Amino acid sequence: MNAYEIEQIEKDVKANFQLPLSYQGWADVERQAREERARVLGEGFSKLFRALFAKLAAFGRQVRATAAQMTNARLHHS
């Protein structure tokens, strides 16, 4: 490719990006934005609930371990 062809391609690209979107084009952009937002929010909630479940499970394990230690200590002192 020579410089003239590259210049023409750059002009075409700039012109294509500067054209206003049609109603359908805006509707597609809006739909994609809503889908992306829903996906990101879904992933966020998923991570949040996984983290909460992990903390709750760790807390439950700690309570069981403490109860086992207390039971074991009582049985040895009796």
Summary of the structure (lengths in Angstrom):
residues: 78
radius of gyration: 30.4
end to end distance: 92.5
largest distance: 96.2
contacts: 141
relative contact order: 0.05
helix: 91%
strand: 0%
